[in-house]
């Protein structure tokens, strides 16, 4: 059932994106089969944003019979990636995989050179919670164990922040710090994959991360899943409690992934997707099945 639902989600994304591309100018539609489509990711390979982009690229390649590839442009608080996007022609052949981290970056950086409101929204791909995990060599079984350790060992508990300072993963850790009063050391990374590598190597103690990346790690016993940030437990990890169950009421943090096109790319699906319209993602057609389905 879960696999079938995931396939349905991927198919829905493809319908939305393919319609946008196919309804471009006639010359663009005719050349779609032999002109590559690039999906820019502003983080290093291996994290949830990159993995999601590669899944979409694979399915789009199969559906459109053209080369769709992921172009990783990490660094500079997503400025490198957004510069690539804004400099690209608005012909539907360059897309950008956006996540919650990208959205919160702009307010945190004075004189940020890009305004996300000027980009063209395409579709939301998926959304879901984070999970807080710790390295398996620590004696943590619950998130309260982690908090107790952080309070008893001031300045020693290290949290990896995929996406760097100000990312959604960093802010989730900061929210936990503020709610508990413990002291943590933030260790920024250009992507969650790099942070996970250091967690597996016992170079950091804990991190928040997206569920798709951490579920196999928890199941394999490589890390310890302490709590998820959704209102309900995830069917993918039914033994991992929610933050609410751990005593942190209203600790609900949601991540999402979507696609943007360059500025001045006319949205092609505003009418057909009007009933599912969102403020900046008018084709919000997907929601996470891994957290809210019972």
CORWOVEN-V654182 format. One record per residue. N is the residue number from 0. RES is the residue in three letters. PHI is phi in whole degrees, -180 to 180 (NA if undefined). Layout:
[[N/RES/PHI] [N/RES/PHI]]
This chain:
[[0/UNK/NA] [1/UNK/-62] [2/UNK/-64] [3/UNK/-63] [4/UNK/-68] [5/UNK/-63] [6/UNK/-64] [7/UNK/-64] [8/UNK/-62] [9/UNK/-63] [10/UNK/-64] [11/UNK/-64] [12/UNK/-61] [13/UNK/-63] [14/UNK/-60] [15/UNK/-64] [16/UNK/-69] [17/UNK/-62] [18/UNK/-65] [19/UNK/-61] [20/UNK/-69] [21/UNK/-72] [22/UNK/-96] [23/UNK/-77] [24/UNK/-63] [25/UNK/-53] [26/UNK/-65] [27/UNK/-70] [28/UNK/-64] [29/UNK/-70] [30/UNK/-93] [31/UNK/-62] [32/UNK/-70] [33/UNK/-122] [34/UNK/-108] [35/UNK/-62] [36/UNK/-114] [37/UNK/-109] [38/UNK/-111] [39/UNK/-85] [40/UNK/-123] [41/UNK/-88] [42/UNK/-137] [43/UNK/-70] [44/UNK/-63] [45/UNK/105] [46/UNK/-83] [47/UNK/-63] [48/UNK/-63] [49/UNK/-65] [50/UNK/-62] [51/UNK/-63] [52/UNK/-62] [53/UNK/-70] [54/UNK/-64] [55/UNK/-63] [56/UNK/-61] [57/UNK/-62] [58/UNK/-68] [59/UNK/-66] [60/UNK/-59] [61/UNK/-68] [62/UNK/-76] [63/UNK/-96] [64/UNK/57] [65/UNK/-142] [66/UNK/-79] [67/UNK/-118] [68/UNK/-134] [69/UNK/-100] [70/UNK/-117] [71/UNK/-81] [72/UNK/-131] [73/UNK/-78] [74/UNK/105] [75/UNK/57] [76/UNK/53] [77/UNK/72] [78/UNK/-66] [79/UNK/-61] [80/UNK/-67] [81/UNK/-69] [82/UNK/-67] [83/UNK/-60] [84/UNK/-67] [85/UNK/-69] [86/UNK/-85] [87/UNK/-81] [88/UNK/-66] [89/UNK/-81] [90/UNK/-110] [91/UNK/86] [92/UNK/-103] [93/UNK/-131] [94/UNK/-128] [95/UNK/-129] [96/UNK/-84] [97/UNK/-99] [98/UNK/-133] [99/UNK/-59] [100/UNK/-61] [101/UNK/-66] [102/UNK/-64] [103/UNK/-81] [104/UNK/-67] [105/UNK/-56] [106/UNK/-66] [107/UNK/-86] [108/UNK/-124] [109/UNK/-64] [110/UNK/61] [111/UNK/-60] [112/UNK/-77] [113/UNK/-127] [114/UNK/-113] [115/UNK/-61] [116/UNK/-66] [117/UNK/-87] [118/UNK/-76] [119/UNK/-95] [120/UNK/-72] [121/UNK/-110] [122/UNK/-164] [123/UNK/-83] [124/UNK/-91] [125/UNK/-164] [126/UNK/-148] [127/UNK/178] [128/UNK/-86] [129/UNK/-99] [130/UNK/-132] [131/UNK/-98] [132/UNK/-127] [133/UNK/-129] [134/UNK/-70] [135/UNK/-71] [136/UNK/-83] [137/UNK/-93] [138/UNK/-84] [139/UNK/-94] [140/UNK/-117] [141/UNK/-136] [142/UNK/-67] [143/UNK/-69] [144/UNK/-62] [145/UNK/-63] [146/UNK/-64] [147/UNK/-61] [148/UNK/-65] [149/UNK/-63] [150/UNK/-74] [151/UNK/-81] [152/UNK/-127] [153/UNK/-57] [154/UNK/80] [155/UNK/-109] [156/UNK/-80] [157/UNK/-102] [158/UNK/-116] [159/UNK/-81] [160/UNK/-119] [161/UNK/-65] [162/UNK/93] [163/UNK/86] [164/UNK/-63] [165/UNK/90] [166/UNK/-72] [167/UNK/-64] [168/UNK/-69] [169/UNK/-65] [170/UNK/-67] [171/UNK/-64] [172/UNK/-66] [173/UNK/-67] [174/UNK/-62] [175/UNK/-63] [176/UNK/-62] [177/UNK/-67] [178/UNK/-74] [179/UNK/-111] [180/UNK/82] [181/UNK/-80] [182/UNK/-105] [183/UNK/-128] [184/UNK/-110] [185/UNK/-82] [186/UNK/-117] [187/UNK/-78] [188/UNK/-134] [189/UNK/-74] [190/UNK/-168] [191/UNK/-67] [192/UNK/-63] [193/UNK/-67] [194/UNK/-65] [195/UNK/-62] [196/UNK/-59] [197/UNK/-74] [198/UNK/-66] [199/UNK/-65] [200/UNK/-90] [201/UNK/63] [202/UNK/-90] [203/UNK/-130] [204/UNK/-97] [205/UNK/-158] [206/UNK/-168] [207/UNK/-93] [208/UNK/-156] [209/UNK/-75] [210/UNK/-60] [211/UNK/-56] [212/UNK/-80] [213/UNK/-88] [214/UNK/-55] [215/UNK/-64] [216/UNK/-68] [217/UNK/-67] [218/UNK/-64] [219/UNK/-82] [220/UNK/79] [221/UNK/-78] [222/UNK/-137] [223/UNK/-108] [224/UNK/-80] [225/UNK/-97] [226/UNK/-169] [227/UNK/-108] [228/UNK/-99] [229/UNK/-98] [230/UNK/-65] [231/UNK/-122] [232/UNK/-64] [233/UNK/-87] [234/UNK/-59] [235/UNK/-70] [236/UNK/-137] [237/UNK/-65] [238/UNK/-88] [239/UNK/-92] [240/UNK/-73] [241/UNK/-84] [242/UNK/-62] [243/UNK/-61] [244/UNK/-65] [245/UNK/-78] [246/UNK/105] [247/UNK/-104] [248/UNK/-64] [249/UNK/62] [250/UNK/-88] [251/UNK/-120] [252/UNK/-126] [253/UNK/-120] [254/UNK/-104] [255/UNK/-147] [256/UNK/-127] [257/UNK/-150] [258/UNK/-122] [259/UNK/-117] [260/UNK/-113] [261/UNK/-60] [262/UNK/-56] [263/UNK/71] [264/UNK/-85] [265/UNK/-69] [266/UNK/-60] [267/UNK/-96] [268/UNK/-120] [269/UNK/-62] [270/UNK/-71] [271/UNK/-70] [272/UNK/-106] [273/UNK/-61] [274/UNK/-70] [275/UNK/-114] [276/UNK/-67] [277/UNK/-121] [278/UNK/-58] [279/UNK/-124] [280/UNK/-129] [281/UNK/-68] [282/UNK/-114] [283/UNK/-72] [284/UNK/-111] [285/UNK/-127] [286/UNK/-139] [287/UNK/-72] [288/UNK/-90] [289/UNK/-83] [290/UNK/-124] [291/UNK/-107] [292/UNK/-81] [293/UNK/-104]]
